[in-house]
Amino acid sequence: QVQLVESGGGLVQAGGSLRLSCAASGRTFSRHAMGWFRQAPGKEREFVAAIRWSGGSTYYADSVKGRFTISRDNAKNTVYLQMNSLKPEDTAVYYCAADKTYYRGSDLPALIDEYDYWGQGTQVTVSS
């Protein structure tokens, strides 16, 4: 059974930091790009960040660029999202996902339909 399990969410004050983890089990995703998305109440799920299968390149939504950092440890089958300088508008459920394509050589995926495996999400709440 393939699973992606997010952890590390919680309540933090504006300006604070959190580090999310996404641990994969059931198969290896070392050949797949991985992404983070988020969904705030009443809003659609939106792209946050993606990282190439090798970890060699990353891509961020403009709203988080310079504040968030995505990374991965393929030996641990785990992807991370370091979130700094958090703002109340970052409040959402954060999901990790695995790219449908392996060894993708083109632009990193930013659309929901480009991912097939999803975690259950972890809540991040930023108070003002």
C-alpha positions as CSV (number, residue, x, y, z in Angstrom):
1,Q,0.0,0.0,0.0
2,V,1.4,3.3,-1.1
3,Q,1.2,6.1,1.5
4,L,2.4,9.7,1.8
5,V,2.2,10.9,5.4
6,E,2.7,14.5,6.3
7,S,3.8,15.8,9.7
8,G,5.1,18.9,11.4
9,G,2.1,21.1,11.2
10,G,0.8,23.2,14.1
11,L,0.0,26.6,15.5
12,V,2.7,29.3,15.2
13,Q,2.7,33.1,15.5
14,A,3.3,35.3,12.5
15,G,7.0,35.5,11.7
16,G,7.6,32.0,13.1
17,S,8.8,28.9,11.4
18,L,7.7,25.3,10.8
19,R,9.2,22.4,9.0
20,L,6.9,19.9,7.4
21,S,7.9,16.4,6.5
22,C,6.3,14.0,4.0
23,A,7.4,10.3,4.5
24,A,6.6,7.9,1.7
25,S,6.1,4.2,2.1
26,G,5.0,1.3,0.0
27,R,7.3,2.3,-2.9
28,T,10.2,4.6,-3.7
29,F,9.6,8.1,-5.2
30,S,13.2,8.8,-5.8
31,R,12.5,8.9,-9.6
32,H,9.6,11.3,-9.2
33,A,9.3,15.0,-8.6
34,M,7.5,15.8,-5.4
35,G,5.3,18.8,-4.6
36,W,3.6,20.6,-1.8
37,F,0.2,22.1,-2.1
38,R,-2.1,23.8,0.3
39,Q,-5.8,24.5,0.8
40,A,-7.3,27.2,2.9
41,P,-10.9,27.1,4.1
42,G,-13.3,28.0,1.3
43,K,-10.5,28.1,-1.3
44,E,-9.1,25.8,-4.0
45,R,-6.0,23.8,-3.5
46,E,-3.0,25.7,-4.7
47,F,0.6,24.9,-5.6
48,V,3.3,25.8,-3.2
49,A,6.6,24.2,-4.2
50,A,8.1,21.3,-6.2
51,I,11.4,19.6,-6.4
52,R,13.0,17.5,-9.1
53,W,13.6,13.8,-8.6
54,S,17.3,14.4,-8.1
55,G,16.8,17.4,-5.9
56,G,18.7,19.5,-8.4
57,S,16.1,22.1,-9.0
58,T,13.1,23.6,-7.3
59,Y,10.1,25.7,-8.2
60,Y,8.0,27.9,-5.9
61,A,4.8,29.8,-6.0
62,D,5.4,33.6,-6.0
63,S,3.5,33.9,-2.6
64,V,6.1,31.7,-0.8
65,K,9.3,32.4,-2.8
66,G,12.1,33.5,-0.5
67,R,10.3,32.2,2.6
68,F,9.8,28.5,2.0
69,T,12.4,25.9,1.0
70,I,11.6,22.5,-0.4
71,S,14.2,19.7,-0.1
72,R,14.3,15.9,-0.2
73,D,16.3,12.9,1.1
74,N,15.8,10.1,-1.3
75,A,17.6,7.7,1.0
76,K,14.8,8.3,3.5
77,N,12.1,8.6,0.9
78,T,11.1,11.9,2.6
79,V,10.4,15.4,1.3
80,Y,10.5,18.5,3.5
81,L,9.1,22.0,3.4
82,Q,10.9,24.6,5.6
83,M,8.6,27.5,6.2
84,N,10.0,30.7,7.5
85,S,8.6,34.2,8.1
86,L,5.1,32.7,8.2
87,K,2.1,34.9,7.6
88,P,-1.6,34.5,8.6
89,E,-2.4,34.0,4.9
90,D,-0.2,30.8,5.0
91,T,-2.8,29.2,7.2
92,A,-4.1,26.1,5.4
93,V,-3.9,22.3,5.2
94,Y,-0.7,21.4,3.5
95,Y,-0.5,18.3,1.3
96,C,2.5,16.6,-0.3
97,A,2.1,14.7,-3.6
98,A,4.1,12.7,-6.1
99,D,4.5,13.5,-9.8
100,K,2.8,11.0,-12.2
101,T,5.9,11.1,-14.4
102,Y,9.2,9.7,-13.5
103,Y,12.6,11.2,-14.4
104,R,10.7,14.3,-15.6
105,G,13.2,16.5,-17.5
106,S,10.9,19.4,-18.4
107,D,9.4,22.1,-16.2
108,L,8.5,21.0,-12.7
109,P,4.8,20.1,-12.2
110,A,2.6,22.7,-10.6
111,L,-0.8,21.5,-11.6
112,I,-2.9,19.1,-9.4
113,D,-3.6,16.8,-12.4
114,E,0.2,16.2,-12.8
115,Y,0.3,14.4,-9.4
116,D,-1.2,11.1,-8.5
117,Y,-0.3,10.1,-5.0
118,W,-1.4,12.5,-2.2
119,G,-1.0,12.6,1.6
120,Q,-3.8,13.2,4.0
121,G,-2.6,16.7,4.8
122,T,-1.3,18.5,7.9
123,Q,-2.8,21.7,9.4
124,V,-0.7,24.9,9.6
125,T,-2.3,27.8,11.5
126,V,-0.5,31.1,11.7
127,S,-1.8,33.6,14.2
128,S,-1.5,37.3,13.9
